[in-house]
């Protein structure tokens, strides 16, 4: 179908597509840069591993990812940001590149439906591919992988380029370029140097190529060339034995032997997630539906389904390519039982976006088939503008969910580990993620390189590491509690660390900044030291110094609150002493105990003056053994964005309601509520103006929409941004 009679050359069309692709790259890379993690974002995922191995050129976990490892090292030579930020940048660039090439691949499909030969038609025929690429760009899962160091953005880029290469080859007139086919074969080998999910695409590529051209099968020389160019990029796997001669993986598991090399690149350790379910992962159809909706929106998903039909009717070879690839990826995603299964659906989202482009082009073709050119042009233009709202909606819904630009808590935790007043013979013992963070800061920022770090994920291994370090005369510090340790050792806390000592300290009295000698029953609070936290005003750091006067039989909790004259609480922390590691029943008589706390200030806490109050109490009986006001703390107004995981509510909503924004809520519906029971609900609000006040109604309805019970509360007015409500159900 032609949309006009004015002839435009193929070169002009390609140039126009290249400009649109470049504009898409620029747009998405700006968005990804704006939401990029500024450094280390998480402790217990692969991104920290990649950021550390980028610095030391170590070996990544199976399958080794040699292409990504080399690109990571090249990224570290950028002249701005720290190593972690540079590694994150690589994902942003790869993610934006994937979007740009996805558009070019989609254009190869949409050209099967309509070709325009005037300016209006040229713009219109590009709308389906543009909308599909933007939907993919702002889908939650893919966007989240483009803002931190991970392998999936590069995998998406490699896949998008491959699909563009093979679709462009298929669109050529016979005889098709043998050089272009060699490029496709080379790219297939390059993809296999990155992620083994690339294997899922190869059968579909083979069937597609053979459906167009099988002549090379009868040419030994052509087959030899193809084999050579396929194997050539696989030589990148030599990175593993070369680097394995001087280093290993971060956990030391890589064995630099032929057998170890093969097991590593084949990822044999991960086959258990296909044959078994070691993590006991269970997901229902609703989970996968939500996953797809977050990637496409319901309407976008419907269009992709329509594209599946339209492509079958219009271009069966291209339909076969996408159908086979989609089937392979879906089967793998539905049977691979890992915790982070959503990232393995990214190729599925990409294929779905291509089908969505075909579906929109099919609608465009149908409009010109059914109506006059003028009417069809008007309706199609209006429809294209309306459908641009789909990626805009995804952008709005997912921005706050994926934005890591202000996520500095992990980096701050790592610095806190290494900025404590540790002696020169200090040994730090923790699990692999924590030690990787400490090592990253030691190696890239020169922080306390003298501190020994020992990674031990199992409790027995940590116990043995403690014994060994103490036997070597080291000062031992743990990053987390260890069951039963209090029975054998005396413990204190230094910031986020737990100090382990063979003998209780009864001789060296502490020197707190503020001396108290406050009476807490059979315990004295000798004083406290507060660390001023200029870099992070979201919590109050304080160390309490205790001395038990006699043996304590019960386990007591320490409560720290920020409370004003009206009883409003701006922050609170209740827990066992010494980072939950040293219960009061294990305290030795007359020993000096340093007890550090980081009391969080609630998100949305009303600004003002609050008293910092400490209480020692029995959580079972409620008996209070002592209470003391320590000092006044000024809570400033919250004026900046906060990472979603720091908001303190489980469900993120982000909806404007009458001039204020409902950020999220907490509501436990795991068990049914009986008539007469109270339903506790926590609502978190964002108030754009300090003096804004709203009355809100919380209503419980039945299945027919009939109101059962309601409650009204006031929000705003500079009073409180977090509303706790209890709705009592009627009998």
Residue pairs with C-beta under 8 A, 6 or more apart in sequence:
1 113
1 114
1 115
1 365
1 368
1 369
2 114
2 115
2 116
2 117
3 114
3 115
3 116
3 117
3 118
3 120
3 121
3 124
3 125
3 368
3 373
3 377
4 116
4 117
4 118
4 120
4 121
4 373
5 117
6 117
6 118
7 117
8 116
8 117
8 118
8 122
13 122
16 122
16 126
17 103
17 104
17 107
17 126
20 103
20 126
20 130
21 100
21 101
21 103
21 104
22 100
24 96
24 99
24 100
24 103
24 130
24 133
24 134
24 137
25 96
25 97
25 99
25 100
26 96
28 95
28 96
28 99
28 100
28 137
28 146
29 92
29 93
29 95
29 96
31 137
31 138
31 395
32 91
32 92
32 95
32 96
32 143
32 146
32 147
33 89
33 92
34 403
34 405
35 143
35 147
35 399
35 402
35 403
35 404
35 405
36 85
36 88
36 89
36 92
36 147
36 148
36 404
36 405
37 47
37 84
37 85
37 88
37 147
37 148
37 404
37 405
37 407
38 81
38 85
38 404
38 405
38 406
38 407
38 408
38 411
39 82
39 84
39 85
39 88
39 408
39 410
39 411
40 47
40 48
40 51
40 84
40 410
40 411
40 414
40 437
40 440
41 47
41 88
41 148
41 404
41 407
41 410
42 48
42 148
42 410
43 410
43 413
43 433
43 434
43 437
44 433
45 150
45 340
46 61
46 150
46 151
47 87
47 88
47 148
47 149
47 150
48 433
48 436
48 437
48 440
49 60
49 61
49 250
49 436
50 60
50 68
50 72
50 87
50 149
50 150
50 151
51 83
51 84
51 87
51 88
51 149
51 440
52 58
52 250
52 436
52 439
52 440
52 443
53 59
53 60
53 69
53 72
53 250
54 69
54 72
54 73
54 75
54 76
54 83
54 86
54 87
54 149
55 76
55 83
55 440
55 443
55 444
56 247
56 443
57 69
57 73
57 243
57 247
58 243
58 247
58 248
58 249
58 250
59 69
59 240
59 243
59 244
59 247
59 248
59 249
59 254
59 264
60 68
60 69
60 249
61 249
61 251
62 263
62 264
62 265
62 266
62 267
62 268
62 269
62 270
63 195
63 196
63 264
63 265
63 266
63 267
64 237
64 239
64 240
64 264
64 265
65 151
65 194
65 195
66 193
66 236
66 237
66 238
66 239
66 240
67 154
67 190
67 193
67 194
67 233
67 236
68 151
68 154
68 194
69 239
70 236
70 239
71 90
71 154
72 87
72 90
72 149
75 86
75 87
75 89
75 90
76 83
76 86
76 87
78 86
78 89
80 86
81 89
82 444
82 445
83 440
83 444
84 149
84 411
84 440
84 444
87 149
88 147
88 148
88 149
90 149
90 153
90 154
91 145
91 146
91 147
91 148
91 149
91 150
91 153
91 154
92 146
92 147
92 153
94 146
94 153
94 154
94 156
94 157
95 137
95 142
95 143
95 145
95 146
95 153
95 156
95 157
96 137
96 146
97 157
97 160
97 161
98 136
98 142
98 153
98 156
98 157
98 159
98 160
98 350
99 133
99 134
99 136
99 137
99 160
100 133
100 160
101 157
101 160
101 161
101 163
101 164
102 132
102 133
102 136
102 160
102 163
102 164
102 350
102 353
102 354
103 129
103 130
103 132
103 133
104 164
104 168
105 160
105 163
105 164
105 167
105 354
106 128
106 129
106 132
106 133
106 353
106 354
106 357
106 358
107 126
107 129
108 164
108 167
108 168
108 170
108 171
109 129
109 167
109 311
109 315
109 318
109 354
109 357
109 358
109 361
110 125
110 126
110 128
110 129
110 357
110 358
110 360
110 361
111 125
111 171
112 311
112 314
112 315
112 318
112 358
112 361
113 310
113 314
113 358
113 361
113 362
113 364
113 365
114 125
114 361
114 364
114 365
114 368
115 125
116 122
116 124
116 125
120 377
120 381
121 377
124 364
124 377
124 380
124 381
124 384
125 361
125 364
127 360
127 364
127 384
127 387
127 388
128 356
128 357
128 358
128 359
128 360
128 361
128 364
128 384
129 357
131 356
131 357
131 360
131 384
131 387
131 388
131 390
131 391
132 353
132 354
132 356
132 357
132 360
133 353
133 357
134 388
134 391
135 295
135 296
135 297
135 300
135 353
135 356
135 390
135 391
135 394
136 142
136 295
136 349
136 350
136 353
137 143
137 391
138 391
138 394
138 395
138 398
139 294
139 295
139 296
139 349
139 394
139 398
140 294
140 295
140 394
140 397
140 398
140 401
140 402
141 291
141 294
141 295
141 342
141 343
141 345
141 346
141 349
142 152
142 153
142 156
142 295
142 346
142 349
143 398
143 402
144 401
144 402
145 152
145 153
145 156
145 343
145 346
146 153
147 402
147 403
147 404
148 404
150 343
151 194
151 195
152 195
152 343
152 346
154 194
154 195
155 191
155 194
155 195
155 197
155 198
155 346
155 347
156 346
156 347
156 350
158 187
158 190
158 191
158 194
158 195
158 198
159 191
159 198
159 201
159 347
159 350
160 350
161 187
162 184
162 187
162 188
162 191
162 201
162 205
163 350
163 354
165 180
165 183
165 184
165 187
166 184
166 205
166 208
166 209
166 321
167 318
167 321
168 180
169 176
169 177
169 180
169 181
169 184
169 209
169 212
170 176
170 208
170 212
170 317
170 318
170 321
172 180
174 212
174 213
175 213
176 212
176 213
178 216
178 222
181 209
181 213
181 216
181 226
182 225
182 226
182 229
184 205
184 209
185 226
185 229
185 230
186 229
186 230
186 232
186 233
188 198
188 202
188 205
188 230
189 229
189 230
189 231
189 232
189 233
189 234
190 233
191 198
191 201
192 198
192 199
192 233
192 234
193 233
193 234
193 236
193 237
196 266
196 267
197 329
197 332
197 344
197 347
200 325
200 328
200 329
200 332
200 347
201 325
201 328
201 347
203 324
203 328
204 320
204 321
204 322
204 323
204 324
204 325
204 328
205 321
205 325
207 320
207 321
207 324
208 317
208 318
208 320
208 321
210 217
211 317
211 320
212 317
216 222
216 223
216 226
217 223
237 265
240 254
240 256
240 261
240 264
240 265
241 256
241 261
244 254
244 256
244 261
245 256
248 254
248 256
250 432
250 436
251 432
251 455
254 260
254 264
255 261
263 269
272 278
273 279
273 336
273 337
273 338
274 335
274 336
274 337
276 337
277 337
278 337
279 337
279 338
279 339
281 337
281 338
281 339
281 341
283 341
288 334
291 342
291 345
292 301
292 352
293 301
294 398
295 345
295 349
295 352
296 304
296 349
296 352
296 353
296 356
296 390
297 390
297 393
297 394
299 390
300 356
300 390
301 352
303 356
303 359
303 360
303 363
304 352
304 353
304 355
304 356
304 359
305 355
305 359
306 359
306 362
306 363
307 354
307 355
307 356
307 357
307 358
307 359
307 360
307 361
307 362
308 319
308 322
308 323
308 355
308 358
308 359
309 362
310 358
310 359
310 361
310 362
310 365
311 318
311 319
311 322
311 355
311 358
311 362
312 319
314 358
314 362
314 365
322 351
322 354
322 355
325 347
325 351
326 348
326 351
326 352
326 355
329 344
329 345
329 347
329 348
329 351
330 348
332 344
333 341
333 344
333 345
333 348
336 344
338 344
360 384
360 387
363 380
363 383
364 380
367 376
367 379
367 380
367 383
368 376
368 380
370 376
371 379
397 654
400 641
400 644
400 652
400 654
401 644
401 652
401 654
403 641
403 643
403 644
404 643
405 641
406 640
406 641
406 642
406 643
407 643
408 536
409 643
409 646
410 437
412 535
412 536
413 437
413 496
414 437
414 438
414 440
414 441
415 441
415 447
416 495
416 496
417 428
417 434
417 437
417 438
417 441
417 479
417 495
417 496
417 497
418 438
418 441
418 442
418 447
418 448
418 451
419 447
419 448
419 495
420 477
420 494
420 495
420 496
420 497
421 494
422 428
422 448
422 451
422 475
422 477
422 494
422 497
423 475
424 450
425 473
425 474
425 475
426 450
426 451
426 452
426 474
426 475
426 476
426 477
427 451
427 452
427 453
427 454
427 469
427 474
427 475
427 476
427 477
428 435
428 438
428 451
428 452
428 453
428 454
428 477
428 479
428 497
429 453
429 454
429 456
429 462
429 465
429 466
429 469
429 476
429 477
429 478
429 479
430 438
430 453
430 454
430 455
430 456
430 462
430 478
430 479
430 480
431 455
431 456
431 457
431 479
431 480
432 455
432 457
434 455
434 479
434 480
435 453
435 454
435 455
436 455
438 451
438 453
439 453
441 447
442 448
442 449
442 451
442 453
443 449
452 469
452 474
454 465
454 469
456 462
456 464
456 465
459 482
459 483
462 478
462 482
463 482
463 485
466 476
466 478
466 482
466 485
466 489
466 500
469 476
470 476
470 500
470 502
475 499
476 499
476 500
477 494
477 497
477 498
477 499
477 500
478 485
478 497
478 498
478 500
478 581
479 496
479 497
479 498
480 498
480 579
480 581
481 498
481 579
481 580
481 581
482 581
485 491
485 500
485 581
486 581
486 582
486 583
486 586
487 586
489 500
489 501
489 502
490 501
490 502
490 503
490 504
490 505
490 588
490 591
491 498
491 499
491 500
491 501
491 578
491 581
491 582
491 593
492 498
492 499
492 501
492 505
492 578
492 582
492 592
492 593
492 594
492 595
493 499
493 543
493 577
493 578
493 579
493 581
493 582
493 594
493 595
493 596
494 594
494 596
495 541
495 543
495 596
496 579
496 596
496 598
498 578
498 579
498 581
498 582
499 594
504 588
504 591
505 591
505 592
506 588
506 590
506 591
506 592
508 592
509 526
509 592
510 526
510 527
510 545
510 592
510 594
512 526
512 527
512 528
512 529
512 543
512 545
513 527
513 528
513 529
513 530
514 527
514 528
514 529
514 530
514 630
514 631
515 526
515 527
516 525
516 526
516 527
516 528
516 628
517 524
517 525
517 526
517 527
518 524
518 525
518 626
518 628
519 626
520 546
520 616
520 625
520 626
520 628
521 616
521 625
521 626
522 548
522 549
522 550
522 552
522 625
523 546
523 547
523 548
523 549
523 552
523 584
523 616
523 625
523 626
524 546
524 547
524 548
524 549
525 544
525 545
525 546
525 614
525 616
525 626
525 628
526 545
526 546
526 547
526 592
527 544
527 545
528 542
528 543
528 544
528 545
528 614
528 630
529 542
529 543
529 545
530 540
530 541
530 542
530 543
530 612
530 630
530 631
531 541
531 542
531 543
533 539
533 540
533 541
537 601
537 636
538 600
538 601
538 603
538 642
538 646
539 571
539 598
539 599
539 600
539 601
540 560
540 562
540 571
540 598
540 599
540 601
540 612
540 633
541 596
541 597
541 598
541 599
542 560
542 596
542 597
542 599
542 612
542 630
543 594
543 595
543 596
543 597
544 558
544 594
544 595
544 596
544 597
544 614
545 592
545 593
545 594
545 595
546 577
546 587
546 592
546 593
546 595
547 590
547 591
547 592
547 593
548 584
548 587
548 588
548 589
548 590
548 591
548 593
549 589
549 590
550 589
551 587
551 589
552 584
552 585
552 587
553 585
554 584
554 585
554 618
554 620
555 576
555 583
555 584
555 585
555 618
555 619
556 576
556 583
556 584
556 616
556 617
556 618
556 619
556 625
557 574
557 575
557 576
557 616
557 617
557 618
557 619
558 574
558 575
558 576
558 577
558 595
558 597
558 614
558 615
558 616
559 572
559 573
559 574
559 613
559 614
559 615
559 616
559 617
560 571
560 572
560 573
560 574
560 597
560 599
560 612
560 613
560 614
560 615
561 569
561 571
561 572
561 599
561 612
561 613
561 615
562 569
562 570
562 571
562 572
562 599
562 601
562 605
562 610
562 611
562 612
562 613
562 633
562 635
563 569
563 570
563 610
563 611
563 613
564 570
564 608
564 609
564 610
564 611
568 606
568 720
569 602
570 601
570 602
570 605
570 606
570 608
570 610
570 635
571 599
571 600
571 601
571 602
571 605
571 610
571 635
572 599
572 600
572 602
573 597
573 598
573 599
573 600
574 619
575 597
576 582
576 583
576 584
577 583
577 584
577 593
577 595
578 593
578 594
578 595
578 596
579 596
582 593
582 595
587 593
599 612
601 635
602 648
602 722
603 638
603 642
603 646
603 647
603 648
603 684
603 721
603 722
604 638
604 684
604 685
604 686
604 687
604 720
604 721
604 722
605 635
605 638
605 720
605 721
605 722
606 635
606 718
606 719
606 720
606 721
607 635
607 636
607 637
607 718
608 634
608 635
609 632
609 633
609 634
609 635
610 632
610 633
610 634
610 635
611 629
611 630
611 631
611 632
611 633
612 629
612 630
612 631
612 632
612 633
613 627
613 628
613 629
613 630
614 627
614 628
614 630
615 624
615 626
615 627
615 628
616 624
616 625
616 626
616 627
617 623
617 624
617 625
618 625
637 690
644 652
647 663
647 664
647 684
648 684
648 722
649 663
649 664
649 665
649 666
649 682
649 684
650 664
650 665
650 666
651 664
651 665
651 666
651 667
652 663
652 664
653 662
653 663
653 664
653 665
654 661
654 662
654 663
654 664
655 661
655 662
656 662
657 694
657 696
658 694
659 688
659 692
659 694
660 685
660 686
660 687
660 688
660 692
660 694
660 715
660 716
661 685
661 686
661 688
662 683
662 684
662 685
663 684
663 685
663 686
664 684
665 681
665 682
665 683
665 684
666 681
666 682
667 679
667 680
667 681
667 682
668 680
673 679
673 729
674 729
675 729
675 730
675 731
676 728
676 729
676 730
676 731
677 728
677 729
678 726
678 727
678 728
678 729
679 700
679 726
679 727
679 728
679 729
680 724
680 725
680 726
681 698
681 724
681 725
681 726
681 727
682 722
682 723
682 724
682 725
683 696
683 698
683 715
683 722
683 723
683 724
683 725
684 721
684 722
685 715
685 716
685 721
685 722
685 723
686 721
687 715
687 716
687 721
690 718
691 716
691 717
691 718
692 716
692 717
693 714
693 715
693 716
693 717
694 714
694 715
694 716
695 712
695 713
695 714
695 715
696 712
696 713
696 714
696 715
696 723
697 710
697 711
697 712
698 710
698 711
698 712
698 713
698 725
698 727
699 707
699 709
699 710
700 707
700 708
700 709
700 710
700 727
700 729
701 707
701 708
702 708
708 729
708 730
709 727
709 728
709 729
709 730
710 727
711 725
711 726
711 727
713 723
713 725
715 721
715 723
